[in-house]
Amino acid sequence: MGEVRKLQKKLRQIGNLEIKISQTPEERFKISRKAELRSRLAELQLQLSGPQQTLGIVGDGKKEKMKRQVEDAPEALPSQTPPASKILKGEEQSKAQATPAPAARQKEAGRGAEIGRQRDRTEAAKVSDHCRDVSGGGSDTDQLKREEAAFASLKSSWEKAKFRLRRLEGHNDIVTCVVAVDNLVVSGSRDTTVKVWHVPTATEQKNLGGHTGGVTCLSAPPPEYCKTLARSLSLSDNERFILSGSADCNVKIWALSIGQCVKSIYTFNAVTALCFVPEEDGYIITGSDGGKVQAWSWHTFQNCQSINAHQEAVTSIQTQGPMVFSGAAEGGVSVWENRCSDRDPLRLLHHWGGEVTGCGGGSGGRLTLSPRGDKVFLAYGRAWLKILHWGTGTMSRLTNHNSITGITDCVHQTAGLLIGSCYDLANGESSLNLFSLPQCRYLASLTWPDAPRILCFAAWTTGSGGHRWVTGGRHLIVWEQLPSSGKQRGDVTAKRDSRLESCLLESEGDTEDDEETDDYEDDGEDDDEAKEEDGGSGSWFRCVLQ
């Protein structure tokens, strides 16, 4: 058990080292041991999954908890009956002590039966609640049947999904952010460049060089706000602009047609997240490596507000109408209301720290978020997606990987789908998991041979309703959906993971030991090594800032 967790932790640390911009000889040596560590982990997993292992070690956090309960139970389960010698010894000890009265045993049995009945009622209530969610809150059987039929049809269509993949060559470092604009894809990389790609031909259209630090975030203002800026700059009304944030403390505004930077905002802090808020005259919201959230006027480009909102680097900012959501490396999530004023436009509505969200505190230090109504989906480098009900602070969890060695780097919503990236530290396999919205029911997983770890994601639909996606990480890849009825073969394999299919939305009460799979006391020589490799909870962004 201890060695399994050590190996899992080392593989997680190696995963962080692999995405660093520069590596020391010592770090390269550690990375070279990845295959050896994976082989050893697979060997241990095989041993632990033998006939004497009743519950798997490499399962989700709930299975881990169940295994500990089995190990700590004072009485053996029927399937784990002790040897006869232990039974006899136990009987002798019990005779030496006071023998429990039959009435006491009956009382204990009755208590166990009552617990079982309560568990059954709880499970029935969960199923009932889930059915009500699916049917939109009603109890009409016909409505439920229609909803189930619609879900079955959607699931079937994604099981037959076909995509053509095209790799966009040009960046010489990790792609940290992507955004889609019309038929263009814009990508930012730690190689300090912003590149513009023409999707139909999969060719690089422009190379926007100007940042002196790694590009960490991108945002695309809506066309109406682009038109306002274009007129002030005497450019075409059809001009589109892109915002880029960088570790060089600048936010740059690029005109895509001419490929030039038309405005640069110096923020005095390394920019680690940004978004555009299309309210009133428009606002640019930025987050810094020190936890600061700032608002900038789209009309004057002056600073409207600066708030020390988080304890560590702001790693994600998203908008939903006048609402702004910021997430940080320590696991905190803040919810803001944009009051559309020239000074201090952001008003804090709620702040939920890492002790509430259950995020942060582990290696990676990168939280990404995606809001939907009164919920926020959170990805934080674990095998689960967390769901924060931001008005009340209640949490639930959605399983996104069948093993605790899984990592979720990003989460995205598009056209009734919730999409979570998935990377397995133990074998290096990568995929995208699809869930239906709003029920969050598992549909299918998409993968392909030698798929790289996915760090960022963007999506849009074509005029015919087909999906086009772009994923970034070690490689920048465009996904184009093919007609399911066509003869052309897709590059992607659609499959279903029965272990994900059986996982419904879990309440936070079932997830109380999320973090213990990664944060444990190591021994001896591994202590210093772990500290050096993890680099604290902000290690991912410290890599960016190098």
C-alpha positions as MATLAB code, in Angstrom:
seq = 'MGEVRKLQKKLRQIGNLEIKISQTPEERFKISRKAELRSRLAELQLQLSGPQQTLGIVGDGKKEKMKRQVEDAPEALPSQTPPASKILKGEEQSKAQATPAPAARQKEAGRGAEIGRQRDRTEAAKVSDHCRDVSGGGSDTDQLKREEAAFASLKSSWEKAKFRLRRLEGHNDIVTCVVAVDNLVVSGSRDTTVKVWHVPTATEQKNLGGHTGGVTCLSAPPPEYCKTLARSLSLSDNERFILSGSADCNVKIWALSIGQCVKSIYTFNAVTALCFVPEEDGYIITGSDGGKVQAWSWHTFQNCQSINAHQEAVTSIQTQGPMVFSGAAEGGVSVWENRCSDRDPLRLLHHWGGEVTGCGGGSGGRLTLSPRGDKVFLAYGRAWLKILHWGTGTMSRLTNHNSITGITDCVHQTAGLLIGSCYDLANGESSLNLFSLPQCRYLASLTWPDAPRILCFAAWTTGSGGHRWVTGGRHLIVWEQLPSSGKQRGDVTAKRDSRLESCLLESEGDTEDDEETDDYEDDGEDDDEAKEEDGGSGSWFRCVLQ';
ca = [
       0.000    0.000    0.000;
       2.728    2.469    0.998;
       4.889    1.688   -2.027;
       1.917    2.061   -4.372;
       1.243    5.552   -3.065;
       4.909    6.501   -3.262;
       5.015    5.429   -6.894;
       1.818    7.310   -7.667;
       3.202   10.451   -6.047;
       6.520   10.186   -7.907;
       4.710    9.733  -11.215;
       2.616   12.805  -10.448;
       5.784   14.770   -9.726;
       7.385   13.535  -12.952;
       4.273   14.667  -14.820;
       4.892   18.181  -13.487;
       8.583   18.061  -14.362;
       7.819   17.057  -17.944;
       5.902   20.277  -18.615;
       8.593   22.590  -17.251;
      10.251   24.920  -19.729;
      13.793   24.045  -18.658;
      15.071   20.966  -16.870;
      18.226   20.306  -14.895;
      20.258   17.120  -15.506;
      18.888   15.753  -12.231;
      15.318   16.404  -13.359;
      15.978   14.759  -16.725;
      17.279   11.708  -14.873;
      14.110   11.554  -12.787;
      12.003   11.792  -15.931;
      14.012    8.979  -17.505;
      12.837    6.700  -14.677;
       9.173    7.115  -15.626;
       8.969    3.834  -17.559;
      10.675    1.981  -14.705;
       8.277    3.435  -12.112;
       5.251    2.676  -14.269;
       6.394   -0.908  -14.723;
       6.862   -1.339  -10.982;
       3.443    0.216  -10.264;
       1.771   -2.118  -12.765;
       3.506   -5.086  -11.105;
       2.249   -4.050   -7.661;
      -1.265   -3.445   -8.943;
      -1.293   -6.916  -10.451;
      -0.197   -8.433   -7.149;
      -2.779   -6.444   -5.173;
      -5.579   -7.425   -7.532;
      -4.939  -11.148   -6.921;
      -7.430  -13.524   -5.305;
      -6.489  -12.436   -1.759;
      -7.250   -8.787   -2.504;
     -10.939   -8.222   -1.977;
     -11.026   -4.559   -2.943;
      -8.757   -2.867   -5.485;
      -6.110   -0.410   -4.433;
      -6.210    1.483   -7.704;
      -9.856    2.402   -7.656;
     -11.632    5.600   -6.853;
     -11.447    7.298   -3.464;
     -14.606    5.536   -2.291;
     -13.076    2.095   -2.886;
     -10.005    3.204   -0.954;
     -12.234    4.184    1.947;
     -14.091    0.874    1.766;
     -10.814   -1.044    1.842;
      -9.690    0.735    4.994;
     -13.028    0.026    6.614;
     -12.604   -3.660    5.805;
      -9.087   -3.681    7.234;
     -10.129   -1.851   10.416;
     -13.353   -3.773   10.999;
     -13.401   -5.612   14.361;
     -15.212   -8.578   12.796;
     -14.405  -10.288    9.517;
     -16.836  -10.160    6.641;
     -18.370  -13.475    5.526;
     -16.126  -13.489    2.438;
     -13.074  -12.995    4.659;
     -13.658  -15.742    7.268;
     -10.504  -16.146    9.420;
      -8.607  -19.444    9.638;
      -9.918  -22.054   12.096;
      -6.998  -21.474   14.488;
      -7.942  -17.824   14.824;
     -11.583  -18.732   15.361;
     -10.685  -21.153   18.168;
      -8.368  -18.618   19.746;
     -11.087  -16.015   19.545;
     -13.556  -18.385   21.179;
     -11.153  -19.115   24.025;
     -10.616  -15.428   24.621;
     -14.323  -14.766   24.580;
     -14.893  -17.562   27.146;
     -12.258  -16.047   29.405;
     -14.223  -12.799   29.292;
     -17.866  -12.153   29.943;
     -19.960  -13.756   27.248;
     -22.441  -11.298   25.675;
     -26.040  -12.147   26.504;
     -28.255  -13.406   23.677;
     -30.438  -10.341   24.105;
     -27.418   -8.123   23.520;
     -26.539  -10.056   20.388;
     -30.110   -9.709   19.168;
     -29.978   -6.001   19.888;
     -26.733   -5.696   17.931;
     -28.199   -7.684   15.059;
     -31.280   -5.488   15.129;
     -29.082   -2.397   15.054;
     -27.233   -3.778   12.027;
     -30.502   -4.544   10.266;
     -31.752   -1.015   10.959;
     -28.528    0.442    9.537;
     -29.028   -1.710    6.458;
     -32.600   -0.486    6.075;
     -31.462    3.119    6.460;
     -28.801    2.557    3.793;
     -31.432    1.097    1.463;
     -33.694    4.071    2.054;
     -30.798    6.457    1.409;
     -29.882    4.729   -1.848;
     -33.536    4.754   -2.918;
     -33.702    8.461   -2.145;
     -30.559    9.076   -4.211;
     -32.049    7.210   -7.163;
     -35.301    9.110   -6.739;
     -33.461   12.438   -6.604;
     -31.500   11.500   -9.709;
     -34.697   10.603  -11.549;
     -36.241   13.907  -10.554;
     -33.163   15.717  -11.895;
     -33.457   13.859  -15.177;
     -37.161   14.601  -15.551;
     -36.809   18.262  -14.696;
     -38.243   17.976  -11.196;
     -41.512   16.261  -12.061;
     -42.732   12.794  -11.183;
     -44.513   12.054  -14.456;
     -43.541    8.583  -15.650;
     -44.040    9.395  -19.335;
     -41.771   12.418  -19.053;
     -39.124   10.287  -17.390;
     -39.377    7.716  -20.163;
     -38.966   10.404  -22.797;
     -35.938   11.778  -21.009;
     -34.405    8.310  -20.747;
     -35.078    7.652  -24.418;
     -33.426   10.959  -25.347;
     -30.412   10.116  -23.214;
     -30.164    6.626  -24.741;
     -30.225    8.173  -28.216;
     -27.544   10.717  -27.287;
     -25.379    8.014  -25.733;
     -25.723    5.844  -28.822;
     -24.746    8.708  -31.117;
     -21.563    9.393  -29.152;
     -20.656    5.722  -29.121;
     -20.557    6.005  -32.931;
     -18.791    9.376  -32.989;
     -15.997    9.827  -35.518;
     -13.454   12.633  -35.550;
     -10.605   13.501  -37.884;
      -7.544   14.822  -36.062;
      -5.053   17.288  -37.501;
      -1.935   18.365  -35.690;
      -0.935   22.024  -35.997;
       2.855   22.318  -36.108;
       4.647   25.490  -35.132;
       5.026   25.974  -31.378;
       8.284   24.779  -29.841;
       7.003   24.588  -26.269;
       3.852   23.571  -24.431;
       0.573   25.153  -25.575;
      -1.014   26.661  -22.456;
      -4.199   28.231  -23.867;
      -6.440   28.125  -26.941;
      -9.464   30.054  -28.180;
     -11.609   29.807  -31.332;
     -12.662   32.778  -33.484;
     -14.763   32.036  -36.566;
     -12.658   29.663  -38.703;
      -9.520   30.559  -36.801;
      -7.820   28.983  -33.821;
      -5.574   31.153  -31.664;
      -3.042   29.467  -29.402;
      -0.649   30.756  -26.754;
       2.500   28.979  -25.670;
       5.307   29.174  -23.181;
       7.539   29.816  -26.176;
       6.214   33.451  -25.744;
       4.267   33.471  -29.045;
       0.616   33.736  -29.997;
      -0.195   31.925  -33.238;
      -3.234   32.189  -35.486;
      -4.294   29.079  -37.433;
      -6.692   28.667  -40.343;
      -8.726   25.595  -39.407;
     -10.034   24.425  -42.835;
      -6.486   24.182  -44.184;
      -4.743   23.470  -40.844;
      -2.082   26.057  -41.630;
      -0.412   28.757  -39.568;
      -1.757   32.120  -40.659;
       0.121   34.500  -38.383;
       2.827   34.396  -35.728;
       2.237   37.129  -33.167;
       5.512   37.684  -31.373;
       5.829   40.432  -28.835;
       5.631   38.926  -25.371;
       8.900   38.366  -23.549;
       7.481   35.739  -21.180;
       5.370   32.635  -21.571;
       1.811   33.254  -22.752;
      -0.561   31.939  -20.094;
      -4.092   32.948  -21.163;
      -6.235   34.152  -24.075;
      -9.682   35.692  -24.472;
     -11.793   36.779  -27.465;
     -14.138   39.797  -27.088;
     -17.521   39.497  -28.858;
     -17.839   41.076  -32.348;
     -19.812   44.112  -31.153;
     -17.016   45.092  -28.768;
     -14.433   44.459  -31.461;
     -16.336   46.822  -33.748;
     -16.181   49.623  -31.169;
     -12.412   49.278  -30.795;
     -11.891   48.908  -34.548;
     -13.655   52.203  -35.246;
     -11.540   54.008  -32.662;
      -8.448   52.647  -34.424;
      -9.767   53.353  -37.937;
      -9.834   49.670  -38.783;
     -12.500   47.624  -40.565;
     -15.728   46.988  -38.683;
     -15.140   43.274  -39.288;
     -11.819   43.291  -37.433;
     -11.532   40.721  -34.654;
      -9.301   41.155  -31.618;
      -7.645   38.731  -29.225;
      -6.398   39.411  -25.689;
      -3.285   37.619  -24.458;
      -1.817   37.570  -20.959;
       1.762   36.700  -20.175;
       4.310   36.188  -17.444;
       5.925   39.415  -18.689;
       3.136   41.310  -16.812;
       1.467   42.497  -20.030;
      -1.956   42.090  -21.549;
      -1.718   42.603  -25.296;
      -4.591   43.269  -27.683;
      -3.997   41.869  -31.170;
      -5.801   42.732  -34.411;
      -6.051   39.415  -36.211;
      -6.354   40.603  -39.819;
      -3.223   42.743  -39.685;
      -1.400   40.598  -37.139;
      -0.313   43.488  -34.976;
      -0.523   44.466  -31.332;
      -2.746   47.562  -31.126;
      -2.621   48.026  -27.359;
      -0.516   46.788  -24.470;
      -1.519   47.065  -20.799;
       1.201   46.736  -18.180;
      -0.283   45.164  -15.055;
       2.780   45.164  -12.705;
       2.108   41.465  -12.032;
       2.635   38.291  -14.018;
      -0.734   37.614  -15.712;
      -1.901   34.047  -15.152;
      -5.611   34.283  -16.130;
      -7.957   36.682  -17.898;
     -11.424   36.985  -19.411;
     -13.515   39.620  -21.177;
     -16.808   40.671  -19.552;
     -19.297   41.859  -22.223;
     -21.330   44.185  -19.990;
     -21.923   47.910  -20.630;
     -18.708   49.263  -22.223;
     -16.880   46.015  -21.500;
     -14.218   45.026  -18.985;
     -11.017   43.007  -19.019;
     -10.574   40.981  -15.830;
      -7.081   39.673  -15.066;
      -5.595   37.433  -12.396;
      -1.994   37.471  -11.239;
       0.561   35.018   -9.904;
       0.215   36.637   -6.466;
      -3.564   36.158   -6.216;
      -4.613   39.647   -7.329;
      -7.776   40.192   -9.419;
      -7.897   43.392  -11.484;
     -10.519   45.057  -13.685;
      -9.633   47.179  -16.732;
     -11.926   49.385  -18.807;
     -12.342   48.308  -22.446;
     -13.137   51.958  -23.223;
     -10.102   53.649  -21.639;
      -7.867   50.629  -20.833;
      -7.323   52.154  -17.405;
      -7.293   50.108  -14.212;
     -10.686   50.228  -12.475;
     -10.012   47.965   -9.517;
      -7.298   45.859   -7.870;
      -8.199   43.267   -5.221;
      -5.999   40.851   -3.294;
      -8.572   38.122   -3.775;
      -6.624   34.865   -3.417;
      -3.676   33.538   -1.466;
      -1.885   32.055   -4.472;
      -1.845   32.343   -8.263;
      -5.190   32.923   -9.966;
      -5.351   30.046  -12.424;
      -8.783   30.508  -14.027;
     -11.264   33.342  -14.623;
     -14.592   32.810  -16.375;
     -17.672   34.939  -16.906;
     -21.387   34.144  -16.975;
     -23.454   37.220  -17.792;
     -22.572   39.902  -15.233;
     -21.038   37.260  -12.949;
     -17.287   36.661  -12.779;
     -15.749   33.510  -11.268;
     -12.097   33.277  -10.252;
     -10.236   30.190   -9.055;
      -6.757   29.954   -7.584;
      -3.975   27.465   -6.934;
      -4.821   27.111   -3.231;
      -8.274   25.819   -4.226;
     -10.312   28.932   -3.456;
     -13.173   30.124   -5.681;
     -14.549   33.679   -5.629;
     -17.842   34.794   -7.156;
     -18.134   38.432   -8.236;
     -20.908   40.646   -9.549;
     -20.005   43.239  -12.176;
     -21.788   46.461  -11.208;
     -20.713   48.198  -14.457;
     -19.123   51.262  -12.862;
     -16.022   53.248  -13.702;
     -14.527   52.536  -10.292;
     -14.568   49.249   -8.379;
     -16.963   47.417  -10.725;
     -16.496   44.026   -9.034;
     -18.434   43.253   -5.869;
     -17.612   40.040   -4.027;
     -20.674   37.846   -3.513;
     -19.070   34.678   -2.181;
     -15.644   33.264   -1.481;
     -15.180   29.565   -0.829;
     -11.734   28.462    0.293;
      -9.931   25.224   -0.382;
     -11.285   23.746    2.852;
     -14.786   24.005    1.301;
     -14.021   23.094   -2.313;
     -11.607   20.307   -1.379;
      -9.293   21.517   -4.140;
      -5.666   22.552   -4.056;
      -3.037   21.445   -1.598;
      -1.542   18.837   -3.911;
       1.066   18.772   -6.636;
       0.232   20.806   -9.732;
      -1.493   23.769   -8.120;
      -3.765   24.443  -11.089;
      -7.531   24.848  -10.735;
      -9.691   25.436  -13.813;
     -13.394   26.215  -13.659;
     -16.487   26.377  -15.863;
     -19.696   27.986  -14.508;
     -23.233   26.864  -15.340;
     -26.207   28.477  -13.610;
     -25.846   28.073   -9.861;
     -23.010   25.555  -10.242;
     -19.319   25.758  -11.045;
     -17.456   22.733  -12.399;
     -13.917   22.497  -11.026;
     -10.915   20.547  -12.312;
      -7.843   20.481  -10.081;
      -5.520   17.685  -11.144;
      -7.334   14.740   -9.571;
      -9.435   11.846  -10.841;
     -12.673   13.741  -10.155;
     -14.526   16.823  -11.232;
     -15.873   18.840   -8.319;
     -19.173   20.728   -8.549;
     -19.575   23.798   -6.342;
     -23.055   25.173   -5.705;
     -21.678   28.663   -5.392;
     -24.653   30.189   -3.569;
     -24.578   27.738   -0.671;
     -21.048   26.322   -0.709;
     -22.269   22.722   -0.974;
     -20.098   20.346   -2.979;
     -20.577   17.215   -5.059;
     -18.203   15.082   -7.066;
     -18.286   13.503  -10.520;
     -15.898   10.621  -11.209;
     -13.764   11.390  -14.277;
     -11.287    8.492  -14.091;
     -11.487    4.910  -12.939;
      -8.195    5.123  -11.040;
      -6.703    7.450   -8.452;
      -3.703    7.805  -10.786;
      -5.920    9.856  -13.131;
      -5.492   13.601  -13.618;
      -8.144   16.077  -14.783;
      -6.448   19.188  -16.184;
      -9.337   21.045  -17.803;
     -13.140   21.110  -17.979;
     -15.296   22.649  -20.702;
     -18.957   22.969  -21.718;
     -20.279   23.019  -25.266;
     -23.629   22.258  -26.927;
     -25.157   20.329  -24.030;
     -21.924   18.494  -23.210;
     -19.612   18.583  -20.232;
     -16.111   17.568  -21.319;
     -13.316   16.668  -18.918;
      -9.769   15.862  -19.940;
      -8.283   12.706  -18.485;
      -4.644   11.614  -18.185;
      -3.425    8.463  -16.468;
      -0.102    8.879  -14.668;
       0.383    5.124  -14.449;
       0.318    4.372  -18.178;
       0.433    7.751  -19.954;
      -2.955    7.298  -21.644;
      -5.043   10.388  -22.375;
      -8.696   10.827  -23.321;
     -11.705   13.132  -23.167;
     -14.732   12.086  -21.123;
     -18.162   13.305  -22.232;
     -21.143   13.848  -19.904;
     -24.660   15.028  -20.726;
     -25.924   18.317  -19.325;
     -27.637   19.161  -17.085;
     -27.813   15.631  -15.642;
     -24.022   15.047  -15.697;
     -24.513   11.475  -16.901;
     -21.581    9.695  -18.515;
     -21.811    9.274  -22.307;
     -18.505    8.063  -23.701;
     -14.720    8.497  -23.722;
     -12.725    9.555  -26.779;
      -9.087    8.583  -27.213;
      -6.501    7.767  -29.850;
      -3.065    6.117  -29.962;
      -0.273    8.076  -28.241;
      -2.679   10.812  -27.165;
      -0.791   13.565  -25.276;
      -1.808   15.109  -21.984;
      -4.461   17.794  -22.641;
      -3.924   21.065  -20.759;
      -6.411   23.349  -22.547;
      -9.524   23.014  -24.667;
     -11.773   25.098  -26.928;
     -14.883   24.124  -28.874;
     -17.397   25.441  -31.383;
     -19.949   24.045  -33.829;
     -19.975   24.260  -37.608;
     -22.865   25.578  -39.684;
     -24.116   22.021  -40.153;
     -24.139   21.413  -36.405;
     -20.980   19.321  -36.287;
     -18.412   19.685  -33.518;
     -14.991   21.236  -33.943;
     -12.633   21.167  -31.021;
      -9.029   22.118  -30.404;
      -6.852   20.715  -27.631;
      -3.484   21.962  -26.461;
      -0.605   20.605  -24.415;
       2.521   19.043  -25.863;
       0.682   19.118  -29.200;
      -1.950   21.415  -30.682;
      -4.659   19.271  -32.294;
      -7.845   20.182  -34.161;
     -10.782   17.748  -33.942;
     -13.328   17.774  -36.759;
     -16.441   15.630  -36.404;
     -17.217   13.375  -39.357;
     -20.701   12.212  -40.374;
     -21.475    8.979  -38.537;
     -23.117    7.600  -41.677;
     -20.099    8.251  -43.888;
     -17.561    5.645  -44.953;
     -14.553    7.678  -43.879;
     -12.830    6.237  -40.833;
     -12.206    8.447  -37.853;
      -8.898    8.877  -36.009;
     -10.591    8.694  -32.606;
     -11.858    5.641  -30.756;
     -15.122    6.105  -28.874;
     -15.473    3.731  -25.950;
     -17.410    3.381  -22.728;
     -15.850    2.814  -19.338;
     -18.255    0.688  -17.311;
     -16.692    1.938  -14.081;
     -17.528    5.529  -15.006;
     -20.950    4.515  -16.250;
     -21.829    3.094  -12.844;
     -20.798    6.290  -11.018;
     -23.595    8.753  -10.382;
     -23.114   12.217   -8.971;
     -21.805   11.841   -5.426;
     -22.402   14.154   -2.513;
     -19.422   15.695   -0.752;
     -20.065   13.376    2.171;
     -18.742   10.553    0.002;
     -15.564   12.445   -0.861;
     -14.122   13.364    2.502;
     -10.779   11.683    1.804;
     -10.044   13.016   -1.683;
      -6.679   14.399   -0.803;
      -5.242   11.502    1.134;
      -4.480    9.603   -2.053;
      -1.696   12.057   -2.775;
      -0.775   13.855    0.436;
       0.851   11.388    2.808;
       3.966   11.191    4.907;
       6.885    9.977    2.858;
       9.982    8.611    4.499;
      13.704    9.282    4.415;
      15.233   10.488    1.202;
      11.901   11.117   -0.505;
      10.954   14.072    1.735;
      13.389   16.568    0.255;
      12.856   15.177   -3.208;
       9.105   15.629   -2.953;
       9.481   19.232   -1.772;
      11.867   20.020   -4.592;
       9.734   18.413   -7.261;
       6.368   19.659   -6.094;
       7.598   23.185   -5.577;
       4.526   23.953   -3.502;
       0.986   24.271   -4.724;
       1.919   26.793   -7.395;
       4.469   24.610   -9.158;
       2.694   24.624  -12.528;
       2.746   28.399  -12.678;
       6.253   28.688  -11.345;
       7.191   26.599  -14.356;
       5.405   29.135  -16.544;
       7.216   32.037  -14.945;
      10.704   30.650  -15.503;
];
